[in-house]
Amino acid sequence: MSDGQRSPTTDSGQIVVSGLTKQYKNVRAVDNLSFTVASGRVTGFLGPNGAGKTTTLRMLLNLVTPSGGGATIGGQRYVDLADPLRHVGAVLEASSAHKGRTGINHLRVICAAAGLPKQRADEALALVGLTPAAKRKFKGYSLGMKQRLGIAAAMLGDPRVLILDEPANGLDPEGIRWMRGFLKGLAHEGRTVLVSSHLLSEMQLLADDVVIIAAGKLIRQGPVEQVLGSMAQGGQVRVRTPQADELVAALRAQSATVETGEHGVLLVGGLDAPAIGKVALAAKVELHELTPERPDLERVFLELTAGKAGIR
């Protein structure tokens, strides 16, 4: 589908969540949650188990009725979109289909129901690399193949927005690498990509932005580099030297803190790498390593969500 055929109201593809709340009897699964997801970027939606991620996605897709607040996609609620499959593709679990139906026929049934051209089924299968398995029955698909088939179904309408819940489940390392390239490619085309995942190391490679929630509340939102940078203050520098005692004495004389890590590595705080290098030079100490410790997404996530366990 060409951009000229898209509804102007959904062309931006921006997702806006405003004060979204869901109360289940005595449990508040989502609590006054607000965030935005920009077009042309991959946004990672992160949180501990029970944080409210899936409930939020279901409310976004009008599968669950909010207790308060709302969410829009391109300025409209999902339920108000005309031909929603042409605007939003979503995968909230591995694809399910009749076990005796082939992958290609499964997609053709969806095309027929949605009024899409039959050839879109073949195009979508090719898009996710399942053409060789097009005529295999669904019961013979691995979990990773089912994930790809679900994404193919989500792409049938050539949507502007893609919403995925744990899409890497069941994928092997090669499949995860494929998924990363595929989603980045969609974002590069200007589409909006929102991905929920527990694979934090993969999210650091994949996502441009992150939204982190815990106990149904927003904890942090922003570009990945910005979120990591906000936790880098007060970080340490890894130092290796054959003259550890001399360097430790010289660093402590400059009010630096020094801890001993594994394999004799020194973890230095209070001074940045250039300053440590100057201290070592003045003390005539040989350095074998001088590396600022950059926090990774997993560490930042654990620090931000510590003590804020999920509630479901």
Protein Blocks (a to p, Z undefined) as FASTA:
>chain_A
ZZklpcfklmnopacdehiacdehjacfbghiacdddehiacdddddehilmmmmmmmmn
opaccfbdcddeehiafklpghkllmoccdfbdcdddfkbcfklmmmmmmmmnopafklm
mmmmmmnopmmmmmpcfklpcfklmmmmmmmmmmmnopabdcdehklgoiafklmmmmmm
mmmmmmmnopacddddfblmlmmmmpmbdcddeehiafbgcdfklmmmmmmgopacdddd
fklmlmmmmmmmnopacdddeehiacdehiafklmmmmmmmnopacfbdcdddddfklmm
mmmmgoiacfZZ
